[in-house]
Amino acid sequence: MEAKRATIKDVAEAAGVGVATVSRVLSGGSASPATRERVLAVAAQLDYRPSALGRNLRQRRTGGIGLLVPDLTDTFFGQLAEGVLACARSAGEPVVLGSTGDDPEQEAELVGMLLEQSVDRVIAVPSGGADTWGPAARAGMTVVFADRLPAERPGDAPSGPMPGSMSGSASGSTADLMLLDGVPPPPPSPPVLPTGVPAVLADDRAGIRTAVRYLRGLGHRRIAFLGGPGHDRRVAAFREAIGPAVDEDLVVFATGSRDSAYAAASGLFQSRPDLTAVLAGGNVLGEAAVLAARELDLRVPRDVSLVMYDDVPWAELCSPPLTVIAQPGRDIGYRACELVLRASGRRPRTVVLPTELIVRGSCGPLR
């Protein structure tokens, strides 16, 4: 009987490190000299061949697409996954779905497992940075990012230029708004990752700026922003829209969990009773803002106006219905799948899809 071939998990257990660390070492990524030496020694002892991570991927394709998202219960990521599945189904490709929990280490482990299974095409809403995705690309993976760019953590500076339109420059309406506000429009260049990995993104800049301008038109000046993982482009757009007078105490971040989102929203309302409007950076944060306002007997929109990034089914069912910045989640997934299927032999490109402000009943004039 043929002996069982050692796997990346076997190497990780024997070396006393995580699968992600083994993946980085064998793919030429970052690791301490001691860790690298230990992993390579164990791999040699177990007769684990790094070619399973690299050369095999370049020589053969087993089919299938990996899809990594932070949270399968988040409505937006569900919409994105539906788009990926629809496109993959039409191409006859199976999809391997994984949830990262917005944890870079867990994401790196899932990438390592996909490499082990010779899944060489991946669509990801990234949580990690270059130490995850650089080695994956060097190992032969075709990667397309969706919704956000890698290593975008709350409070960090954006990792690339912010999108302005389908072609990467500011759209006509957005440029007009920026000029009216005294802010020069961005240069007409698409958002490009340092690694050259393509991405499909929503036009966060136009969406956020339009929402802020709408709130200002209603008389609001003390506008707060609730952000979470991957929202650095959105908060950068918010700061830009507010201008130099932005009150940093009104810019609050939560982790990816619903409990953290609720705590952030509740803490914001209680610490700053003078705020008059809130822009929630995602649907989980919008839900938290609605619940926190209800618990604190704040009336929407009489006491506080609310705009939410993401249009989800329950937004129209709220009382009053929520004003939202709608982004095309399903289209983002579908276009990302098209890119990953057609990437071979083509120059990588980034696609930016438009957003839309949908006005409902959760915003009112300042009283």
N, C-alpha and C positions, 0 to 999 in steps of 0.2 A: 504493500500500500504506500502510495506517495505521501511523504511527510507534508503536514499542513504548512503552507507558506506563512511566514511572519507578516503581520500587519502593522500599520502605523500605530495602532493602539498597543500592540505588544511592545514595540520600541518605547513608547511613552511610559508604560507601566514599569518596564525594566530600568529605564533611565531616571524614573522618579520625577518626570516632568509632564506637562500637558501635551495633548495631541497638537495643539497650535504651535508649541515650541518646536516639536519634532518637524512639523511642516515648514516652519521658518528656517530651521537649520539645514534641512535637506534641499530647500529651494534657494539657499544662498542668502537668506534674510538675516536680520539682526539677532544676535545672541551673544552672551558673554563667552569668552574663550573657554572657560571651564565647562560651561553647559554644552557648547558646541563639541568639545572633545569627548564629553561623556556620551552624548547622543550618537555621534559617529562611531564610537567604540562599541556601543550596544547594537547599533545597526549592523556593524560588521560581524559581531558575535552571533547575532540571530540570522545572519545571511539575508538581511532585509536590503533589497536593491532599490536605490533612489530612482532608478529608471521607471519604477511604477508611478512616480510623481511627475517625471519630466518626459523622457523619450517616448514612453508609451502613448502619452497624450498627443504628441506631435505625429506619431506614426499611425495611430488608429483612432477612430471615433466610435464610441459605443452607442451614441445617440442620447437624447435626453437633455433637458435644460434644468439647471439648479435655480431656484428662486428663494432668496433670503429676505425676509421682512422682519421688522422689530416686534410686531404684535399681531397675531392672527385675529384677535377680537376687535381690533380697531377697524371701524367701518371703512375708512379711506384705504387702508392696506388690503382689505377684502376686495374693494373695487379694483385696485391695482392688480391683485392676483387674478381676478376674473378676466381682465384684459390680457394678461400673459397667457392664461389657460386657453382663451378663445383663439389667440393667434397660434399657439403651439398645436392646438387641436387641428386647425386648418392645415398645418404643415406636417401632421402625423407624428409629432414629437411628444414624448411623455415629459412631465414636469416633476422634479423632486423638490418638495416644499419644506423649508426650514424656518423656524422662528428663533431670532437671535436674542430677544429680550432687551434689545439695545445695549448689549454687553459685548464689547470688542473681543474679549477672550472667548466667549461662547461663539461669536461669529467666526473667529479664527479656527476654532475646533471644527465647526461645520464646513468651512472651506477645506480643511485638511481631509475630512471625511469624503467630500465630493471629489477631491483629487485622488484619494485612495480608490474610489469607485470609477475612476476615469470619466467622470462627468466634466467635460471641458468647456462648457458654455454656461455662464452664470449671469443672472440678473439680480442685482442686490440693491436694497435700500440700506446703504452702508452705515455701520456703527464704528468700525475700526478705521485705521489710517493706513499709511504707507507700509507699516510693518506687516500688515495682513495682505493688502492687495498688490504690493510690489512683488513679493515672492509668488503669489498666485499667477500673475501675468508672466513672470519668468518661467514658471513651470509649464506654460503652454495654454493656460486658461484664456478664453475669450470672455471678457467682462464688460457688462454694460450697467451703469448706475441708473437708478430711477428715484425720482423725488428729491434726492439730496446728493451732495458730494461727500467724499470720505472725510473722516476726522473733523466733522462739524459738530462741536460740542457747545452747549449753552455758554454764551459769553465770549467764545473764541472769535477771532476775526475770520471773515470768509476766506475759504481756501482758493478762490478764484474770482474773477470779475462776475458781477451779478448780471443775470439775464435781463434783457430789455424787450425782446420780441422774438418772433420766429427766426429772424436772421441774426439775432444776438444784439442788435442795436435797439435803442429805445423806440417803441412804437410811436406813431404820430401823436396819439392822445396822451401817452405818458410823457413824451418830450414836452408837449404843450403845458402839462401840469407842472413839470419841473421848472420850466422857464418862468411860469407865473409865480412860482414860489421862490424864484431867485436862485435855483440850483441848476448848474449846468448838467445837461444830459450825459450819460456815459458814452465812452467812445464806441464806435460801431464795430465791436469785435465780439465774437461769441465766447461764452464761458468755456475755458479750456483747462482741463486738469493737467497738472504737471506730468502725469504719467501718460497723457494722451488717450486715456480711457474715455469713450463716449458716454454721454448721459442723456436722459430725458427728464426735463425739469418743467415745473410750472413757472409762470412769470410772476414770481413772488413780489418783485419790486413794484410792478404796475398795480398788483392787487392791493398791497399794503398802502401804497401812496394814495390810491383812489379812496380807500376806506378812511384814511386819516383826513384827506381833504373833505370828504363827505361829513365827517364828524365836526370838523372845524367850521364847515358851512352852517351847521346847526348851533354854533356858538361854543362848542366844547374846546377848552384849552388844557385842562388837567386830564389827559388821556393816558391810561395805563396799558402796558403790554404784558400779557401772560405768555411765557415761552416754555419750550421743552426741548428734548434732544433733537438735534438736526434743524433747529429753527434759527441758526445764526444768520442766514441770508435774510430771513424775515425780520429779525430784530435790527439788523443793519439797515434794512429799508425803513423800518419804523423810526430809528434814530435820525436817518437822513430826512424823512418826511417832517418830523417834528422840528428839526433844526438845532442850532447850538444851544437853545434854551431847554433841551430835553432834561427832565427831572429823572435822574437815574433811580431814585427810590420808587418810581412808578414802573420800572422795568424789572419784572420778577420772573424767576425760572423755577420750574419743577422738574423732577425726574420723570421717567416714562409712566409711572404707576398712577392709577386713579386716586389713590389716597394722597400721594404727593401733590397731584394737581389740585385736589380739594383744599389741602392745607395751604397751598400757595395762594389760591383765590380767596379763601377765608381770611388769611393773614393780611392780604392786600387790602381787602375791604375794611378790616378793623383798624389797620395801622394808618390808612389814608382815607378817612371819611370825607375828605374834601375832593376826592376824584369824582369826575362826572361821567366818564366813559371808559370802557375797557375793550381792548382788542385782544381776543384769545387766539393764540397762534395755531391751534388745532382743535379737532372736534372733542377730544378728551378734555382739554382745557376749557372749551366752551361749555361742555356739560358740567364741569366743576364750578364754573362761574355762575351758571344758572342755579345750581343746588346751593352754593354758598350764599348767594343773594337771597334766596328763599328762606334759608335758615336764619339769616340776619334781618329779615323783614324789610329788605330793600326792594322797592318796586321798580320793575323794568317796564318802560323806560323813564318813569317819572323821577326816580331817585338816581338811577344810573343807566346809561345807554350801553348796549352790548353789540359788538360785531364779532363773528366767529369765522376763522379761516377753515374752510371745508363746508360743503353743503351735504348734509346727511339727512336721511328720511325723517328723523325725529325733530329736526330743526323747524320744520313747518308745523309740527304738532304742539310746539311749546305755546304757552300763553304769556305774552304775545309771541307770534312766530319770529324766529331769529333772522336778522339781517346777516348775510354771509358773504364771504369771498369764495366763490365756487371755483374749484380746480378740477380738471378732467381726469380723475383717478383711473378710470378704465382705459382711457386713451393713452395715458402715460404708460400703463402696463403693456398695452398692445404695441405701441411704438417701440418700447424697449425690447420686446420680443422680436419685432421685425429687425431691429439693429443687430441683435445677437445672432440671428439666423443668417443675416447677410454680411456679417462683418468680415468674413474671410476674403482676403485680397482687396478689400476696399479701405479707403482712408477713413479713420474714425471721425465721427462728427457728433456734435451735441445738438439736440432738438429742444427748443423752448416752446411750450404750449401756452395759450392765453388763459388768463383768469377773468372772472366776471363778478362784479359787485351786484348782489341781488338784494334789493331793499325790501324789507318786510316791516314788522312792527316793533322791533326791539330798540329802536333809536328814536329819540325825540329832541326837540329844541331845548337848549339850556334854559332853566327856569330861574 
